[in-house]
Amino acid sequence: MKKIAYLTMADAGDFVTDYHLSIEPMAALGWRVETVNWRSRLDWDRYHAVYICTPWDYPDHQAQFLDVLKTIDASDALLINDLELVHWTLQKTYLRDVERRGSEIVPSTWYDGFASVDTAGFFSEHQTNRVVIKPTVGANAKDTFVLTDPVDDDHLQMLRQTYADRAFLIQPFIETIQVEGEYSLFFFNGQYSHAIRKTPKSGDFRVQEEHGAEIKSVRPSDSLLDTASSLFATIEPRPTYGRGDWVRDATGRYLLMELELIEPSLYLRTDSGAATRFARALDERFQVFAGERAAG
């Protein structure tokens, strides 16, 4: 059988995972899955492929994480997704590229650190009295805050400490997220697979289930599906798996909040065919890789 390593964490803690649902479909396609702590020192040549599964503690260990992925990429194993995509989306500055390619994003302004910023500009730039501040490298809404104009002294002190030497971005708070929530659409090898809607709990803005959000399977509107399909068609190299997160603004436009191509939660449990489609995508990507290697 072909062997694939699923990169995980040593301890998932309170994180909700469902990657195990893909193990049986992978076995049906001739794969044996091994879960591996991403910090493990292994001979990656033992595997035919390595899937960046749930290494969700990597933002605090970015350099080490990239070193591991580079080592895997230099081995005989196929790294999924490609290292090029990892580098591209590691920092949220990729949103600039997405916008340049014609897709609409939540309006964003970028800062290298907090030391000399004028917080009043956060609000005037976006003509709103509420904004969101988030790090350019981060996950699971860690160190993400909603700010109200004016920012009080206690919050200023906290922000100075959190973002002292850390790049961040400012976005207007999209009011609809608290009622309608955020839509996530999943694509495997460029093909739409399934979608969910994530609605934060009352009084919150975070849409992760670890923070109490409600997760529901949905059928996306034609407009949202067209928006998502158009965006994924612009991504090169084509991701084997990917998730896009959209919110709808007051005018009805779908705006990209995040594009997740490194280690997104794929919510396989929300669609009966998702795990099988995911397994097929991994297998198809490997077949292309194996064919290119044999030819060349």
QUINOR-V858384 format. One record per backbone hydrogen bond with DSSP energy under -1.0 kcal/mol. CO is the residue of the C=O (numbers start at 1). NH is the residue of the N-H. E is the energy in kcal/mol with one decimal. If there is no record, write none. Layout:
co nh e
CO NH E
CO NH E
This chain:
co nh e
2 32 -3.3
3 48 -2.4
3 49 -1.5
4 34 -2.3
5 51 -3.0
6 36 -2.8
7 54 -2.7
8 38 -2.6
12 15 -2.3
18 21 -1.9
19 22 -2.1
20 23 -1.3
22 26 -2.2
23 27 -2.3
24 28 -2.0
26 31 -2.1
27 30 -1.8
30 2 -2.6
32 4 -2.5
34 6 -3.0
36 8 -2.8
37 40 -2.5
42 44 -1.1
43 46 -2.1
44 47 -1.8
48 78 -2.1
49 5 -2.0
50 80 -2.7
51 7 -2.8
51 53 -1.4
54 56 -1.6
55 58 -1.8
57 60 -1.0
58 61 -2.9
61 65 -2.5
62 66 -2.6
63 67 -2.1
64 68 -2.1
65 69 -2.3
66 70 -2.6
67 71 -2.1
68 72 -2.3
69 73 -2.8
70 74 -1.6
72 75 -1.4
78 50 -3.0
80 52 -2.4
82 86 -1.7
83 87 -2.5
84 88 -1.9
85 89 -2.3
86 90 -1.0
91 94 -1.8
92 95 -2.0
93 96 -1.7
94 98 -2.2
95 99 -2.4
96 100 -2.4
97 101 -1.8
98 103 -1.9
99 102 -1.7
104 256 -2.4
109 170 -2.5
111 168 -2.4
114 117 -1.1
118 121 -1.7
119 122 -1.1
120 124 -2.0
121 125 -2.2
123 128 -1.7
129 149 -2.2
130 173 -2.1
131 147 -3.1
132 171 -2.3
133 145 -2.2
134 169 -2.5
136 92 -2.5
139 142 -1.9
141 144 -1.6
145 133 -2.7
147 131 -2.2
152 156 -2.3
153 157 -2.3
154 158 -1.9
155 159 -2.7
156 160 -2.5
157 161 -1.7
158 162 -2.6
159 163 -2.8
163 114 -1.7
167 136 -1.6
168 111 -2.7
169 134 -1.9
170 109 -2.0
171 132 -3.5
174 177 -1.8
175 178 -1.4
176 179 -1.1
176 180 -3.0
176 181 -1.3
182 198 -3.3
183 246 -3.2
184 196 -2.2
185 244 -2.3
186 193 -3.1
187 242 -1.3
188 191 -1.9
191 188 -2.6
194 186 -2.6
195 218 -1.8
196 184 -2.5
197 216 -2.1
198 182 -2.6
199 214 -3.1
201 204 -2.4
208 211 -1.8
208 213 -1.5
209 212 -1.9
214 199 -2.5
216 197 -2.8
221 225 -2.7
222 226 -2.4
223 227 -2.2
224 228 -2.7
225 229 -2.8
226 230 -2.3
227 231 -1.7
228 232 -2.5
229 233 -1.7
231 234 -1.8
232 235 -1.1
240 189 -1.3
242 187 -2.4
243 260 -3.6
244 185 -2.2
245 257 -3.7
245 258 -1.2
246 183 -3.1
247 255 -3.4
249 252 -1.9
253 249 -2.4
255 247 -2.3
256 106 -2.3
258 245 -2.9
260 243 -2.2
267 270 -1.7
268 271 -1.2
271 274 -1.3
273 277 -2.3
274 278 -2.6
275 279 -2.3
276 280 -2.4
277 281 -2.0
278 282 -2.3
279 283 -2.5
280 284 -3.0
281 285 -2.4
282 286 -2.1
283 287 -2.3
284 288 -1.9
285 289 -2.1
286 290 -3.3
287 291 -2.2
288 292 -2.5
289 293 -2.3
290 294 -2.3
291 295 -1.9
292 296 -1.0
